[in-house]
């Protein structure tokens, strides 16, 4: 669920402008899963643009301030959300930690990096939601350490049905600045894609594993 139309539109415009999100339905990208994809999203690019990263972090910080109490910890999901999560925590003057996909194989073998005592309330920051598997893996690690997860805020989601189902099953509220539908709408308005390409992009989202250009 996006926060509101205005934020979704501004976020889409910003991410498209800096090429953090690229749309190329004619020459699709290949994901690690082997899927052909007409979209590639790397929101870490935003960290290199001060105005964009400030906008994104301030919007997230404002939403957290409005929805949650002050006595919380901000957690970023490694590696994509470490930067933006740290900016949000700095904006709010709150502690920050980040969660690895799995524990380190050496040293202290941490999966959670930073100071996190049990029984803390945590808000998780993510940069991108695809299937939701890696995001919810971080949540499980935080819960296993004895903490309560209040919710997850992300920059962008593809809106795959399996992700919605996974978050429902986990009983975790997910909110995003932007989603796939708003992105396509803005891209079409800015003539970055044609009507036909927009339809093709919509078809991809319905069944990405079987989609072909």
C-alpha positions in Angstrom: 0.0 0.0 0.0 1.4 3.4 -1.0 1.2 6.3 1.4 -0.6 8.5 -1.0 -0.8 9.5 -4.7 1.4 12.6 -4.4 4.2 10.7 -2.7 3.9 7.8 -5.2 4.1 10.2 -8.2 7.0 12.2 -6.9 8.9 9.0 -6.0 8.3 7.5 -9.4 9.4 10.7 -11.1 12.6 10.9 -9.0 13.6 7.3 -9.5 13.0 7.4 -13.2 14.9 10.7 -13.6 18.1 9.3 -12.0 17.7 5.9 -13.8 17.4 4.0 -10.5 14.5 2.3 -12.3 15.0 1.4 -15.9 12.2 0.2 -18.3 13.3 -1.7 -21.4 10.5 -4.0 -22.6 12.3 -4.5 -26.0 15.6 -5.7 -24.5 14.7 -7.2 -21.1 17.1 -7.7 -18.3 17.8 -11.1 -16.8 17.2 -11.5 -13.1 19.2 -13.9 -10.9 16.2 -16.1 -10.9 16.5 -16.4 -14.7 13.3 -14.4 -15.3 13.3 -12.0 -18.3 12.3 -8.6 -16.9 11.4 -5.4 -18.8 12.3 -3.5 -15.6 15.4 -3.2 -13.5 15.3 -1.4 -10.1 18.4 -0.3 -8.2 17.3 2.2 -5.7 20.8 2.5 -4.2 21.5 4.9 -7.1 19.4 7.4 -5.1 22.2 7.7 -2.5 24.4 9.4 -5.1 21.8 12.2 -5.6 21.5 14.5 -2.5 18.1 16.0 -3.3 16.5 12.6 -4.1 17.9 10.8 -1.1 16.9 13.7 1.1 13.3 13.6 -0.2 13.0 9.8 0.2 14.5 9.7 3.7 12.5 12.7 4.9 9.2 11.2 3.6 9.9 7.9 5.3 11.0 9.7 8.5 7.8 11.8 8.5 5.6 8.7 8.1 7.4 6.9 10.9 7.0 9.9 13.2 3.3 10.1 12.5 2.6 6.4 12.9 5.0 5.2 15.7 6.2 6.3 19.1 9.8 7.6 19.6 11.1 4.6 21.5 11.9 2.5 18.5 14.9 1.2 16.5 15.3 1.6 12.7 16.5 -1.6 10.9 17.7 -1.6 7.4 17.7 -4.8 5.3 21.2 -5.4 3.9 22.5 -4.4 1.6 20.1 -2.3 -0.4 18.4 -0.5 2.5 21.4 0.2 4.7 22.0 3.6 3.3 18.5 4.9 3.2 17.7 3.3 6.6 20.7 5.1 8.1 19.5 8.4 6.7 16.0 7.8 8.2 17.4 7.0 11.6 19.6 10.1 11.5 16.7 12.2 10.5 14.7 10.9 13.5 17.6 10.7 15.9 17.0 7.0 16.5 19.3 4.0 16.8 20.1 2.1 13.6 20.9 -1.5 12.9 21.0 -3.6 9.8 20.2 -7.3 9.1 22.3 -9.6 6.9 20.7 -12.3 4.7 22.4 -14.8 6.9 24.9 -14.9 9.8 28.5 -14.1 9.0 30.6 -17.3 8.8 33.5 -15.7 10.8 34.1 -13.3 13.7 31.1 -12.9 15.9 28.9 -14.6 13.3 26.3 -11.8 13.5 23.3 -11.6 11.4 22.1 -8.4 13.0 24.8 -5.7 13.0 24.6 -2.9 15.6 23.4 -2.7 19.2 20.0 -4.3 19.6 18.8 -5.6 23.0 15.8 -7.8 23.3 12.3 -6.5 23.8 12.8 -3.5 21.5 10.2 -2.2 19.0 11.6 -2.1 15.5 10.5 -0.5 12.2 12.2 -2.1 9.2 13.3 -0.2 6.1 13.6 -1.9 2.7 14.5 -0.4 -0.7 12.7 -2.9 -2.9 10.0 -5.5 -2.5 9.9 -8.3 -5.1 8.7 -11.7 -3.7 9.2 -10.4 -0.1 11.3 -13.5 0.8 14.5 -11.6 1.7 12.6 -8.8 3.5 10.6 -11.3 5.7 13.8 -13.3 6.3 15.2 -10.1 8.0 12.0 -9.8 10.0 12.3 -13.4 11.2 15.8 -12.8 12.4 14.7 -9.7 14.3 11.8 -11.6 15.9 14.1 -14.5 16.8 16.3 -12.1 18.8 13.3 -11.3 20.9 12.0 -8.0 19.4 8.7 -6.8 18.1 8.4 -5.6 14.5 5.9 -2.7 14.2 5.9 -2.6 10.4 8.0 -2.3 7.2 8.4 0.7 5.0 9.9 0.4 1.5 10.8 2.7 -1.4 9.2 0.5 -4.1 7.3 -2.7 -4.7 6.6 -4.6 -7.9 3.3 -5.6 -6.3 3.6 -9.4 -7.0 0.7 -11.3 -5.5 3.0 -13.7 -3.8 4.6 -10.8 -1.9 1.2 -9.6 -0.7 0.3 -13.1 0.4 3.6 -13.5 2.2 3.2 -10.3 4.2 -0.4 -11.3 5.0 0.8 -14.7 6.2 3.4 -12.9 8.4 0.8 -10.5 9.7 3.1 -7.6 8.9 2.0 -4.3 7.5 3.9 -3.1 4.4 3.8 0.4 3.2 5.7 1.8 0.2 6.5 5.2 -1.3 5.7 3.9 -4.8 4.5 0.8 -6.6 4.5 -0.7 -10.1 1.2 0.8 -11.1 2.1 4.4 -10.2 5.5 3.9 -11.9 3.9 2.8 -15.2 1.5 5.7 -15.0 4.3 8.3 -14.6 6.4 6.6 -17.3 3.5 6.8 -19.7 2.8 10.4 -18.9 6.5 11.3 -19.5 6.5 9.4 -22.8 9.2 7.1 -21.5 7.0 4.2 -22.7 4.2 3.8 -25.3 0.7 2.6 -24.6 1.6 -0.8 -26.1 4.7 -1.1 -24.0 2.7 -0.2 -20.9 0.3 -3.1 -21.6 3.3 -5.4 -22.1 4.8 -4.2 -18.8 1.5 -4.9 -17.1 1.4 -8.4 -18.6 4.8 -9.1 -17.2 3.8 -8.4 -13.7 0.9 -10.9 -13.9 3.3 -13.8 -14.8 6.9 -12.8 -14.8 8.3 -16.4 -14.9 6.6 -17.1 -18.2 6.8 -13.6 -19.8 8.6 -13.1 -23.1 9.2 -9.7 -24.9 
